[in-house]
Amino acid sequence: MILIGQYDSPFVRRVGIALTLYGIPFEHRPWSTFGEADKIRPYNPLTRVPTLVLDDGEVLIESHLMLDYLDSLVPAEQAMFPRTEPLRRRALKAAALATGMADKAVSLFYEKRLHTEASKMWMDRCRLQIEGVLETLETDRAAQTSAFWCGDRIGHVDIALAAALRFLNDAHPGMIEMSAFPNLAAHAAKLEAMPVFKTIAQAFVAPG
């Protein structure tokens, strides 16, 4: 497999971490959607990352679809999204909130980066959405006693949360006071200390 995209993207990173944890060999091509769009376009006409090229040449273009496919390659008990309800539904919701928050953080960055005069209304809206997700996930995590979001082993929710928080705080330093979300901060710190999170990582690089 070939994973296209830089690891400062929370979406690329979550796929890279999952591939590594599953022990699935892959080639990483850290192409930028700005500087190297012409390299990405033959694989993905949207020129978006992550882009995952499968061994048979098929191309997947959305991170959740990629993880769903990777889960299909491993035994059910190893899949990082639960296979049984209601745990599966709960995990999918939490992961969607984490990745949705990351998407808002990306939108907020580009609003400030690409416009001479950023829209205060849009920035306030994104910030409110990000804070709302953090509050919801903080409450969810505070109610748990398990080591990870869905039990005693790491799952896609944990990965999505850590990747989203890393991007949020790297791209918008000081915007969110993480001491207001101690359970999320502690959980993300525990994950970032794991070897795979240190290996599949990249300092945030603002696009030129």
Secondary structure, DSSP 4 states (H G I P E B T S, - for coil): -EEES-TTSHHHHHHHHHHHHHT---EEE---TTTTHHHHTTT-TT--S-EEE-TTS-EE-SHHHHHHHHHHTS-GGG-SS-SSTTHHHHHHHHHHHHHHHHHHHHHHHHHHHH-SS--HHHHHHHHHHHHHHHHHHHHHHHT--SSBTTBSS--HHHHHHHHHHHHHHHHSTTTS-GGGSHHHHHHHHHHHTSHHHHHS--------
